[in-house]
Amino acid sequence: MQAELAPRKKTRPIRVGPVTIGGDHPIVVQSMTITDTRDVEETAAQCEALADVGCEMVRVAVVDDEAARALGKIKERIRLPLIADIHFNYRHALTAIEQGVDKVRINPGNIGGEEKFLEVIRRLRDAGMPARIGVNAGSLAMDLVEKYGYPTSDALVESAMRYLEVCDREGYTDFVVSLKSSSVPMTVQAYRKFAALETGVPLHIGVTEAGDPAYGAVKSAAGLGGLLVDGIGDTLRVSLLGDPTLEIPVAFDILKATGRRVINPEIVACPSCGRIEIDLERIVAEVKERLGTSKLPIVVSVLGCVVNGPGEAREADIGIAAGRGFGMLFKKGVMVRKLKEDEMVDALVEEIGRMEAEADTA
Ligand code: SF4
């Protein structure tokens, strides 16, 4: 399956604190706090909660000058690279730079015109600080809206290219770009068209305003999945309503499902059907729980009967193909043991434990 994965689009690496976005570096998972940034302790606590679940960089909303001046104190209290999210007032970007954040996200479409964008870019360049230039369908320049009639993927790309040219003239290259909309087709088309221009600029991918956790996860997977398979995307955020820590496992699951970044076992289970002869739901739930902390990037398949079971199990790194009250344990395509139903979970988990130990000593 991995053989079908397109190579990553070539982009230049951008350092954000200790993390690198782009080049051959792993696709970085990021999120955004929902606390009032002026509340330093609460915001820092949420940043730390995000770090605990695997988030790799965090963005905070800079709503006013007080929030901008809180950034340095937040940065002192957290482990993750800190990104200042700026809309409307370019002065907040200048304060964020002075506060020594790790990256600034600006939306050039709403900070008051090219002169102000230029001033921010020059200050970023002089401070050696990276940025995200975030183009958004909701804040396109008026002439582009007039030209295209309404926001389109072409309008998003044209808008991004304008800002790129400004950065180019100023000698500033230390940035990533995003081209977001709440429409999956528009978002996907915009990123594909931008990637085809081969600018070398790393891409932050995401579907904005994705929705409540259940639908937002589906919408993000629909938008980001195709891009990742195409090799597009160097950092991503899954945008879900509510607790941002919920975004992180969804982001890693999208990376895992697309084969772009696998940091723990992928458990493949059949949906089950009238042919099922074992309690597959219980077995899969138990396997998932017992592998909860495993960091082994392998495919584990648990199939309910002999129709597809042996074939699928052979494709996986390790797997069980069940029959009537028994199962066959396959490892790297070879059947290693026949098991009773009540032995399956223990045998599978023990075997994976051995694989983990082997990987640790390799
Ligand atoms: S593997 Fe067997 S039990 Fe599972 S869905 Fe396929 S046919 Fe049904």
Boltz pocket constraint, residues with backbone or C-beta under 6 A from the ligand:
constraints:
  - pocket:
      binder: B
      contacts: [[A, 270], [A, 271], [A, 272], [A, 273], [A, 274], [A, 275], [A, 276], [A, 277], [A, 303], [A, 304], [A, 305], [A, 306], [A, 307], [A, 308], [A, 309]]
      max_distance: 6.0
